Amino acid sequence: MRREGKEGPRVRERHYDARMPRWLHRPIQADKEMREVDALLRSLELHTVCESAKCPNRMECFSRRTATFMLLGDVCTRNCAFCGVAKGAPEAPDAGEPERVAEAASRLGLEHVVMTSVTRDDLEDGGAAHFAAAVRTVKKLLPGATVEVLTPDFRGDLDALRAVLASGPDVFNHNLETVEGLYDRVRPGADYRRSLRLLGEAKREAPGVSTKSGIMVGLGESREQLRALFRDLAETGCDMLTIGQYLRPSRAQLKVERFLSPQEFEELAEEAESAGLPRVASAPLARSSYRAGELLHNACT
């Protein structure tokens, strides 16, 4: 197996760190496809993690007529120090959102549909029923498409997890984001062991569903901490892992401690594979939902 998550064109885009190396530069362009995708999402009043989290791959993905839908609004109930998504008190779930997501996926011609959400600790089930409704609706309208859900931790609620899995996603994705020793600083409100348990239970509850996680590097983690994470994740039976460079979404988030070289990402992929993770996408601009369909397809061949 070989690496996924190629960076694409290396030209400039605005970022919040003047030290950013050349291999992280991305294009600023607005082609016809990108404008059409943007207009479609706005007309259907849909949010994407691409925009809300200020993903550096947004323009490339929109130009390829794909996007990662963000369910349950664009306001998160947690305050992770790395994330550019707005924090605060969100609105009630929009019951019509699953239908609109399915319509957008159909009009974009998506063969692999990725849906994530803000964390909704204000909801009794953390938004699990909404995820399940969205999966079922997309599957009904696009029976030939594969569906990936990238969920929050549901505060460890296994009934919420089972509700999502029962809706029939092809991939269950939950990001660890960083090593255990940085959770207090990077992910207040989250729990490393709870997230591992969620991934492990997902594999036990639905062994036919591929499980996946993603992490960022450059936040001050050590190589040994990363090796421990790889081992922990492999023990859950996780099928896929993405490793990407943390980039500061705005001046309000944590600073980048270090930019890793492309060679270091190759080394991390080798170490993750050696720990027992079958499929690893490791590159500076790799992201959990970036080219997710390609990673799934390659994992299944």
Phi, psi and omega in degrees: 000149181235179190284152172245182173079043179296148189281333182082200184302145184244074174231179197279149170214156181291134173219176186251026177213113183294343181278358188302126183287164188299328185289354177258358180290136180236159183286150166253109180203156179224088181275179185300315182297318181297317179296322180293318179296315179300317180294320179297313181298320180291321181294329180265003179054051180249147176258152174231148175291336178305314181274313186295325180264005178056050181293135180291346181266004188305312184294321177297313182296314178298323179293335176267010178059048174219159180198159175255113184287139179246111183279165169067031176090189182234024177236125185260146180273354177252173187229056179297136189283351181260346197263139181268359179290142181298145179246150177152212181257108183283165177279168177298150178303145180267110184297337180274354184298316179305319179296320181289325175298315179298320178297315179298316180299320179294314182292333176277348181071034185287136174261344175223118185252124180249128179232130175236191177201164165290162174280130183239074177292349178282345181263142184303320181258011180068010181096010184299317181297326179291316175304312183299318179297319180294318178298311181298321182293316178295316180298323180292316182282327182235073185296340180271353183273150170267151185234132177241130175250133176245099192257160166287185186275357181052024182055028178081010183287109183287333175295321176296317177301313182298324179297319178293313182296325180295340180283349172092035175293154177274333179227131170252117186241131174217121186276129169288328178075313183205177182286161186301320185292348181255002185300317182300324182274321188268322187230059178301134183099342177259170181217122184303311183293325177295319178293320176299317179298321180299315179295318179295318179292325178299318179292322179289320181288324185221076184298340178278352178268131178290135176253152190208152174213169180217148177225160173250150173235160182104013180258004180110007179288154176263163178296323179293323175298322178293320178298320178296320177298315180301317180294315180301316182292320179298325180294338177281349185086017183301136184269328187220146178220137171248141179231121181222163178286129172292131174236135184289116182295324178202178181290350180278346183259173180303146175285154173286126178279326182199141172263122179275147180280159175305325178296321179295326177293324174298317180295319179296322177299317179297320180292322178294318177296318180296331179285347177114013177270119190293326187223124185229127171253108186230114180195158183308320183254016173295140177221160187301324182255001182285122181052041186295325179297323179294318180296318178296313182300315181293328179290337184262358182257000000 
